[in-house]
Amino acid sequence: MKTPKNVEILVVGGGPAGLCAAKAAASLGASVLVCERDEIPGGQLVKQTHKFFGSRKQYAGDRGIAIGEFLLSEVNNDPKIEIMRSTTVIGIYEDDLVLVERDEKVIKINPKKIIVATGAAEEFLLFPGNDLPGVYGAGAVQTLMNVDGIIPGKRVLMVGASNIGLIVSYQLAQAGVEVAAVVRRSPTIGGYLVHASKIRRIGIPVRTRHTIKEAYGNGKVEGAIIYRVDENRRAVPGSEEDIKCDTICLAVGLNPLTELCWQAGCKMAYIGELSGHVPVVDHYLATSNPRIYVAGDVAGVEEASSAMVEGRLAGYSAALSLGYGKDSAPALQKEAMDELRELRAGPTAKTIRTGVEKVEKLAAGGHS
């Protein structure tokens, strides 16, 4: 194996958080290497055709695909940033040496600082028939339609009414796919009302306090049984309903992809409000490992807008720790932290705020 490739800052993941982290660190003068496992960086943005909310700072009014193209063009045009595409980070080892795999070859990388921006993976549900062909995660359906131009089926049952479930339901309808229903076990939807209103206006029923019992079919999905649940989330006897469909789409949450943080010995904690085990970080997104920062869904599942701001904050922080931007970085860090507080304000973000507060308390030496 060749001599390690020395870099100042290694960013693991070229999604919205990773691209913004690279751009921020480079803007202060640091040299950055981004490792992205896919051929096209951008993460979830490459398949998000809906318009973003928030403020102009978070690209409100622009579609995710356009935001991804813009961020990538900025990174590509920065001489201080190198992107290694189709590159998988295998692990972070002793002395924080990083091994990556590219073109069937293993490469050693010796970074001074690491920003982990690996995102999150889709959760799955356990129910009879969940292994039948035709059962997909919502992200997979988005990729099929918006990246590959393939519809998953003709009639879909959507399980989950989070933002992703509502958005993908609308995109399915736009592609000419019939959405039989959107079901959610909780008494209220989990996404923004504007997304729910859009699908209701085109006739897609949203059934709260309902969930899937089983899928059935001969070698593929041919239908599903749903049922109603009571206030204790127990099945209501006799409420079963047969939904004919050839596709079941699961939008039931995400889990932070924290394997590299575990491997690097970062202090971890289970924070349910942030969707699982996450690294314990300070206000600047520094972990207990002094060489590692995190940004985006790996630090707790939120919207892409928050991931981009966290990427900027982690990039400024990592660069400052190397001595770059001593005069300008503190103000930029404060600006990013203020933006995060704005994004997490209001009743819809109460869960996220609670999770963040627990992490900050742990970082300060307290208990959750």
N, C-alpha and C positions, 0 to 999 in steps of 0.2 A: 504494500500500500504506500502511495506517495506521501511526501511531506504534507502536513496539514495546511489547508488554505487559511491564512490569517485574515480576519475581518474585524472591523470595529464593532458593528452591530449586526447580528443575525436576526431576521424576522422570520418566524416559522408560520407560514400561512399568508397567501396573497388575496384574502378576502377584503371586505371593507375596512376592518380594523387593521389588518396587516399593511394594506396600501397606504392608509392614512398615517400609520406609525412610521413607515419608511419615509414618506414625504416630509413629515414633521422633523424627524431626526436629521435628515439630509439638509433641511432648510437652515439648521443651526451649524452645519459644517461637517457632520459625521458621515463617514462612508458606510453604506448599508448593503447587505446581501439579503434578498428575499427568496426563500425556498417555497415553491408552490407545487403541490402534487398534480394539479391539472395543467393542461396545456394552455388554457385561457384563464389568467388570473381574474379575480373579481368576486369569487365565492358565490354567495346567494344572489348577488346583484345581477349576474349574467342571465338570470331567468325571471327577474322581477319586472313585469311589464306595468305594474300599477304605479301611480304617483305617490310620492312621499308626503308626509305631513310634517309639522314642526315649524321651523323658521327657515329663512333663506340660508342661514349658516349650515343647516343640515339638508340643504338642497330641496326644500319643500317645493312642490309643484313639478319636480322632475321625476321621470320614471327611473326605476332602479337600473335598468339596462343602460340608460344614458349616463347615470352617475358612475357606474362601473367603467364605462368607456372613458369618461373624463378623468377619473382617478388614475386609470392605467396610462393614459396619454401623458399625464403629469409625471408619473414615475418613470415611464420610458424615456422622457426627455430630460431627465435629471442625470448628469454624468456621475453623480456620487452614489447612484443606486444601480445595483445589478440584480436582475431577476433570473433565477434558475427555474425554468418551467419543467413540468413532468418530473419533479424531483420530490421524493418522499424522505422525510426526516425519520430515520430509524430509531434514534435515541440520543439522550444526553448522558454522557458517561463521566468517569472520573475526571476531575479538574474541569468539568463542563465541556469536555471535548464532544463534538457533535458528529455523528455519522449520518450521511445521507446516501440514498440510492438513486442513481440516474443512469439511464441507458445500460442497465444491468451491471453497473460498476458502483463500488462503494467509495465515497469520497469523505475524507476527514476535513472538518472545519473547526478552526480554533477561534471562537469569537471572544471579544472582550465583554460584550453584553449580549443578552438574548431577550427578544420579545416574543413570547408565545402567543400566537393569535390563531389557534387551531379551530376555533368555532365550536360547534356542537353537532351531535348526531340525533336522528329521529328516534323517539321512543316507539315501542310496539305494544300491542295489546294481546293478552292471552285469551283466546276463545276457540271453541271447536271450529275447525275449518280455516284457521288463520294462515295455514300453509298452502292453501289452494292458489293456483295461478289466478291472478286478478286481484289479489290483495296487495296494495301499495302504500307506501308512506306518501304524505302530501308533497314533500320535497321531490320525491322521485317522479310523481305525476307532473309537477311543474317543469322538471328537467325534460321529460318526454315531450311535453307540448311546446314549451317556449324555447328550448334549445334544439331539440331534435325534430320538431314538427310532427310528432306522432301522438294521436289521441289514444288514451289507454283503453277505451271501450265505448259503448253506446249509451249505457245507463249506469250511473254511479250513485252509491250511497256514501255520503261523507260523514265520517265519525269524528266529531270535534268541531267546535264553533269558536276557536281562537281566531286571531287575525289570519293566520295561514289557511285555516279551514274555510273561512269566509271568502278570502281572496281567491283561493284555488277553485272554489265552487263557481265563482263569477267567471273566472277564466275558462273553466270547462264549458260553461254555457256559451261563452263567446266563441268557442271552438265548435259549437254545434252538438255538444254532448248533453244529454238529459241528466239533470241531477234530481234523483228521486226524492231525496230529503237530506237535510243536515241535522244530525242528532248530537245532543250533548247531555251528559249525565247531570250536570249542575242545573240549578233553577234559572240561571241567567247565562247569556252568551259571554264568551271570554274575550271577544275582540271589540274593536271600535264599532259604535252604532252605525257609522256611515257605511261600513262594509256590509253589515247585516241588512241595512235598508236597501242597498243596491240589489242584493239577491232576492229579497222579499218582493221588490218592485217587479222583478221578472218572473215571479211565481214559484220560486223555490221555497218550500216549507222549511222552517227552522223549528225543530222539536226539542225543546229543553226538557230536562228530567226524563230523557230517553237514552238508551244505549244499545249496543249490539249484544245479542246473546250468542249467536252462532252464524257461521256462513255455511252454505251447502252447495253442492254441485257435483257432477260426474266428471272429475278430472279438471274442472275449472269452476270459477264462481258462477252460479246461476241465480243466487238469491241470498238473502240474509233474514234472520229473525231478529227483530228489535223488541224491546219491552220498556215499559215505564217504570220509574223508580220512585220511592217515597222520599220524604224529607231526610231519612236516614240512609238513602242510597240503596235500599233493599228493593228487590224486584216486587212489583205489584202483581199478585196472582191473576192470571187470566188476561193480562194486558199485552200478550205477545201479538206481534203483527208481522206478516210475511211481506218483505220488500223484494220484488223481482229486480235484479240488477246483474250486470256482468263484471262490475268492478266495485271494490270496496276501498275507499281512500281513508287512511288513518292520519288525522291531524291531532294527535294526543300529547304533544309536547316534545321537548328536546332535552338532551343531557349534555352538559359541558364535556368536551373532549380533553380531559386533563391528564392523560397517561404520561406525557412528558414532564409535567409538573411533579407527579408522584415520583417518577424515576429520578428526577433531579433533587429530590429530598425537600421540596418546598413544604412548608406547613400547610396542611389541608383541613378543611372542615365541611361537614354536611350542613348545607343551608337550603332547606326546602324551598324557601321563597325565591332562590336563584337557580332552582331546578336540579340540585344534586351537590356532589362534592366539588368544592371550588378552592383555589389557593387563597390563603389569607394574605391580603395585601393592605398597604397603607394608602393614604390619600393620593399618592403619586403612582399607584399600581405596581409598586415594588413588592416582590415576594420575600419570604424569609431567606431565600438564597440571594445573596447580594448581587449576583450577576444576572438575575432573571426578573423580567417584568412580564406582565400579561395584559391583554386587551381583547375586548369583544366577548362573545358568548362563552369562551373558556373561563372567564371570570364571573359568569352568571348570565343566564339567557335573558336578553332584552331585544329591543328593536334594532335594526341596522343603523338608525340615526345615532343611538347611544354607542354602538360599536365603533363608529367612525370617530366620534369625539374621544372615546377611550383610547383609540389608536393614536390620535394626536397627543394626548396626555402622556401615554407610555413612550412615544417617540421623543418628545421633549425631555422627559425625565431621564431616559437612557442616555441621550446625548449630553445632558447637563452633568450626569454622573461621570462622564469622560472628560469634562472640562469645557465642553462647547456651550456657547450661549449664556455665559455667566451673567451678562447684563440683561439679556432679553428673555431668557427661558422662564424665570419665575413669573413674569407677567403673563406669558403664554400659558403656563401651567394653570394659573389662577383663572384665566379666561375659559380654559377647557373645563375646569371644575365647576365654574359658574354655569356653563352650558349644560353640564350633566345634571346639576340641581334643577335647572329649568325643565329639562326633559323628564325628570322624575317627580315633578310637582303634580298635584291634582289627584283625585280619587282613583283613577285607573292605574296609577303607578304606586299605590300604597304598598303592595306586596313587595315590589322591587326595593322601595325605600327601606322597608323593614329588613330585608335581606342584607342590603348594603350596610345598614347600621350594625347588624350582628357581626359582619366581617370587620368593620372598623373597630368595634369593641374588642374583638379577638386580637386584632393587630396591635391594639394598645395594651394588651396583656390581661384583658378581662375574660369573662366566660359568656357564651351565648345563652 
